[in-house]
């Protein structure tokens, strides 16, 4: 029953400060010129899609439709330089911190910062750390870091894909360094491949990285089936590229037939999720419904219950339809809080069966 399990939801208004407005002047640079050239070539007005309204819309929806068993937490400390340096190079961090208070384009894929972006990004990483600490210390059954800017595209040396700092990787590294978690399972169900997280843990046998995503050439174009890690980490990266029409049944099959056996083999001390909601059928790709999100959440929760006393923390990644983003987070929180997990069917089949039953009498002589 919803409310039987406790969930801490981490949120802070500081993260609303990240707001690159493309019509305002940015620091002149080669990247700035390249981005302006790209934007001028469009036949429509482009605005930064990763905007503050993403998390404020979720917060508003959860306030209006509370989930029993969930509790909001705020005021987490910003991630420190040393915490960030476990996964990012010091040269990159020095450059990022030098941009505090400024507007700059960081990558030609249109990743940018505004004057308060660095404060927002370090707060996001700090809230991801706080979420992990809350589950490891037994303060709740699971946690959800409702944060932005997202992180899974951020690489050790660069920002990409609207991501400045790799929040889930920073939280995982903190759990290893300070919380006694030796083996960590990271699941990324965002529609886009988590190239940055993969890069950070590419040769690490103590982190199992499992990623479902829309197959290349969908952004960022990585995450091929054959990408399995290297060196000591060979076999500890699992990529499952899927067609954009995949849907609930395909996701359940992948999570049950690939992720569950992999988790049984790996036996994690902590489970983390890069939770993107752009796989929803009303968003970018992959055709998931809210029931689909509930099913994969239930599977992940069962893995955490089986292997690490339920220690499970989710970190928000993408999702750009404000409606499906808000309702998707709500659906996931219902399962985390103890709600029932529905059965899923091939999309459209239940409706077809219902229509067939309704019309069947018209083609029968029976009364």
C-alpha positions in Angstrom: 0.0 0.0 0.0 1.2 3.5 -0.8 2.7 4.9 2.4 4.1 1.6 3.7 7.6 2.7 2.7 9.3 6.0 3.4 10.8 8.1 0.6 12.9 11.3 1.1 12.6 13.7 -1.9 15.4 16.2 -2.1 14.7 19.6 -3.6 16.2 23.1 -3.3 15.1 26.4 -5.0 18.7 27.3 -5.5 18.7 25.0 -8.6 16.2 27.3 -10.3 19.0 29.8 -10.7 20.5 27.9 -13.7 18.7 29.7 -16.5 20.7 30.3 -19.8 18.6 32.8 -21.8 19.9 32.6 -25.3 18.9 36.2 -26.3 21.2 37.7 -23.7 24.9 38.3 -24.5 27.4 35.6 -23.6 31.2 35.7 -23.2 32.7 35.9 -26.7 34.5 32.7 -27.7 34.9 30.2 -30.6 32.1 28.1 -29.1 29.8 31.1 -28.7 30.3 32.0 -32.4 29.6 28.4 -33.4 26.4 28.2 -31.3 25.1 31.5 -32.6 25.7 30.2 -36.2 23.7 27.1 -35.5 20.9 29.0 -33.8 20.7 31.6 -36.6 20.3 28.8 -39.1 17.1 27.6 -37.5 13.7 28.6 -39.0 12.2 29.0 -35.5 13.0 30.7 -32.2 15.0 28.4 -30.0 15.0 28.6 -26.3 17.0 26.6 -23.7 15.0 23.4 -23.2 16.5 22.5 -19.8 14.8 25.3 -17.9 13.8 26.0 -14.2 10.2 25.1 -14.9 11.1 21.5 -15.2 11.6 20.9 -11.4 9.2 23.7 -10.3 6.4 21.9 -12.3 7.2 18.6 -10.6 7.3 20.2 -7.1 4.0 22.0 -7.8 2.4 18.7 -9.0 3.6 16.8 -6.0 2.4 19.5 -3.6 -1.1 19.3 -5.2 -1.1 15.5 -5.4 1.0 14.3 -2.4 2.2 10.7 -2.2 1.8 9.1 1.2 5.1 8.1 2.7 7.1 10.8 0.9 8.8 13.7 2.7 10.5 16.7 1.1 14.0 17.6 2.3 15.9 20.8 1.5 19.0 22.6 2.7 21.5 20.0 1.6 25.1 21.3 1.5 26.5 22.1 -1.9 29.0 19.5 -3.2 32.6 20.5 -2.4 35.5 20.8 -4.8 37.0 17.6 -3.4 33.7 15.7 -3.8 33.5 16.8 -7.4 37.2 16.0 -8.1 36.5 12.3 -7.5 35.0 12.1 -11.0 36.0 15.4 -12.8 39.5 16.6 -13.5 40.7 19.6 -11.5 41.4 21.5 -14.7 37.8 21.2 -15.7 36.5 22.1 -12.3 38.8 25.2 -12.1 37.4 26.3 -15.5 33.8 25.7 -14.4 34.2 27.6 -11.1 35.9 30.5 -13.0 32.5 31.0 -14.8 30.6 31.7 -11.6 28.5 34.8 -12.2 29.0 34.8 -15.9 27.2 33.7 -19.1 29.1 31.3 -21.4 28.6 28.6 -23.9 30.5 25.5 -22.9 29.8 23.2 -25.9 28.5 23.5 -29.4 25.6 21.2 -28.5 24.2 24.3 -26.8 25.2 23.6 -23.2 25.6 26.9 -21.4 25.8 28.6 -18.0 24.1 31.7 -16.6 25.3 33.7 -13.6 23.9 31.4 -11.0 24.5 28.1 -12.8 27.5 27.0 -10.8 25.7 27.4 -7.5 22.8 25.4 -9.0 25.1 22.7 -10.3 26.9 22.2 -7.0 23.6 22.3 -5.2 22.3 19.5 -7.5 25.4 17.4 -6.9 25.1 18.1 -3.1 21.4 17.0 -3.1 22.4 13.8 -5.0 25.0 13.1 -2.2 22.4 13.8 0.5 19.9 11.4 -1.1 22.5 8.6 -1.1 23.5 9.4 2.5 19.9 9.2 3.6 19.4 5.7 2.3 22.8 4.4 3.4 22.2 5.7 6.9 18.8 4.2 7.1 16.9 7.5 7.4 14.4 6.3 4.7 13.7 3.3 2.5 14.6 5.1 -0.7 15.3 8.6 -1.9 14.7 10.8 -5.0 16.9 13.7 -5.8 14.7 16.2 -7.6 17.6 18.2 -9.1 18.8 20.1 -12.1 20.9 20.8 -14.1 21.1 17.1 -15.1 24.4 15.2 -15.1 24.7 12.0 -17.0 26.2 13.5 -20.1 28.9 15.4 -18.2 32.3 13.8 -18.8 35.4 14.0 -16.6 36.8 16.9 -18.7 33.8 18.6 -20.2 30.1 19.6 -20.1 27.7 18.2 -22.6 24.0 17.7 -23.2 22.8 20.4 -20.8 24.9 18.7 -18.0 27.6 20.5 -16.1 28.5 18.0 -13.3 27.8 14.3 -13.3 25.5 14.1 -10.3 25.0 10.3 -10.1 28.7 9.6 -10.6 29.6 12.1 -7.8 27.1 10.5 -5.5 28.4 7.0 -6.3 32.0 8.1 -5.7 31.0 9.6 -2.4 29.3 6.4 -1.3 32.5 4.5 -2.1 34.8 6.9 -0.5 32.9 7.8 2.7 29.9 5.5 3.2 31.5 2.1 3.0 29.7 1.0 -0.3 32.2 -1.0 -2.3 30.0 -2.2 -5.2 27.5 0.2 -6.8 24.9 -0.5 -9.5 24.0 2.5 -11.6 20.9 2.2 -13.8 20.2 4.8 -16.4 16.8 4.7 -18.0 16.9 8.2 -19.6 16.0 8.2 -23.4 19.6 9.4 -24.0 22.7 7.3 -23.4 24.6 8.3 -20.2 27.9 8.8 -22.0 29.5 10.7 -19.2 28.7 8.1 -16.5 30.0 5.4 -18.8 33.2 7.3 -19.4 33.8 7.9 -15.7 33.4 4.2 -14.7 34.6 2.6 -18.0 37.4 0.7 -16.4 36.0 0.3 -12.9 35.0 -3.2 -11.8 33.3 -1.9 -8.7 30.6 0.0 -10.6 28.2 -1.9 -12.8 26.6 0.6 -15.3 23.4 -0.5 -17.0 21.9 1.8 -19.6 18.8 1.6 -21.7 18.4 4.3 -24.3 17.3 5.1 -27.8 19.8 3.7 -30.2 22.3 5.8 -32.1 22.3 8.1 -34.0 20.0 9.5 -31.4 22.0 11.9 -29.2 24.7 11.5 -28.0 25.3 8.7 -30.5 27.1 6.4 -28.1 26.0 3.3 -26.1 26.4 0.6 -28.7 25.7 -3.0 -27.6 29.4 -3.8 -28.0 30.5 -1.0 -25.5 31.1 -3.2 -22.4 33.9 -1.4 -20.6 37.7 -2.1 -20.8 40.6 -3.1 -18.7 39.5 -4.3 -15.2 36.1 -2.9 -16.0 35.5 -5.1 -19.0 32.0 -6.6 -18.7 30.8 -4.0 -16.1 29.2 -1.7 -18.6 25.9 -3.0 -20.1 24.3 -1.0 -22.9 20.8 -1.8 -24.3 20.1 0.4 -27.3 16.4 0.2 -28.2 14.2 1.5 -31.1 12.3 4.7 -30.4 9.0 2.8 -30.4 10.1 0.2 -27.9 7.4 0.6 -25.2 6.5 -1.0 -21.8 6.8 -4.7 -22.7 10.3 -4.3 -24.2 11.5 -2.4 -21.1 10.1 -5.1 -18.8 11.8 -7.8 -20.8 15.1 -6.0 -20.7 15.0 -5.3 -17.0 13.9 -8.8 -16.1 16.1 -10.7 -18.5 19.3 -8.6 -18.5 19.4 -6.4 -15.5 18.2 -8.8 -12.9 20.7 -11.6 -13.7 23.5 -9.0 -13.9 22.6 -7.6 -10.5 22.5 -11.2 -9.1 26.0 -11.7 -10.4 27.3 -8.3 -9.2 25.5 -8.2 -5.8 25.6 -4.4 -5.2 25.9 -2.6 -1.9 23.9 0.3 -3.3 21.6 0.9 -6.3 21.4 4.3 -8.0 19.2 5.4 -10.9 19.7 8.1 -13.4 16.0 8.6 -13.8 15.1 10.4 -17.0 11.4 10.8 -18.0 12.0 11.6 -21.7 11.2 7.9 -22.5 7.6 8.7 -21.9 5.4 8.4 -25.0 4.5 12.1 -24.9 8.2 13.1 -24.7 11.3 12.3 -26.7 11.4 8.6 -27.5 10.9 5.0 -26.3 7.1 5.1 -25.8 6.9 4.3 -22.1 3.6 4.8 -20.2 3.3 5.7 -16.6 2.6 2.0 -15.9 5.9 1.2 -17.7 7.8 3.5 -15.3 6.1 1.8 -12.4 7.1 -1.7 -13.6 10.8 -0.8 -14.1 10.8 1.0 -10.7 9.3 -2.1 -9.1 12.1 -4.3 -10.6 14.8 -1.9 -9.5 13.3 -1.7 -6.0 13.2 -5.6 -5.9 16.9 -5.7 -6.8 17.8 -3.2 -4.0 15.6 -5.2 -1.5 17.3 -8.5 -2.5 21.0 -7.3 -2.5 21.5 -4.3 -0.3 18.7 -3.9 2.3 16.7 -1.7 0.0 19.3 1.0 -0.4 18.0 2.8 -3.5 18.4 6.4 -4.6 17.2 8.0 -7.8 18.6 11.2 -9.4 16.5 13.2 -11.9 18.0 13.4 -15.5 16.0 14.4 -18.5 12.3 14.9 -19.3 10.9 17.9 -21.2 7.2 17.6 -21.4 6.2 19.2 -18.1 3.0 17.1 -17.8 4.6 13.7 -18.4 7.6 14.7 -16.4 5.5 15.6 -13.3 3.2 12.6 -13.6 6.1 10.2 -14.3 7.9 11.3 -11.2 4.6 10.9 -9.3 4.2 7.3 -10.7 7.7 6.3 -9.6 7.2 7.8 -6.1 4.0 5.8 -5.7 5.9 2.5 -6.3 8.8 3.6 -4.1 6.3 4.4 -1.3 4.8 0.9 -1.5 2.2 1.2 -4.2 1.2 -1.8 -6.4 3.1 -2.5 -9.6 0.7 -3.0 -12.5 1.0 -5.5 -15.3 2.0 -4.0 -18.7 0.8 -5.0 -22.1 1.8 -4.2 -25.7 0.6 -0.7 -26.1 -2.9 -0.5 -27.7 -3.8 -4.2 -27.1 -6.0 -3.7 -24.0 -7.9 -0.9 -25.8 -8.3 -3.1 -28.9 -9.6 -6.0 -26.7 -12.1 -3.7 -25.0 -13.3 -2.4 -28.3 -13.7 -5.9 -29.7 -15.8 -6.9 -26.7 -18.0 -3.8 -27.1 -18.7 -4.4 -30.8 -18.8 -8.2 -30.8 -22.6 -8.4 -30.3 -23.2 -6.4 -33.5 -21.9 -9.4 -35.5 -23.7 -12.1 -33.7 -27.2 -13.5 -33.9 -27.2 -14.1 -30.1 -29.3 -11.8 -28.0 
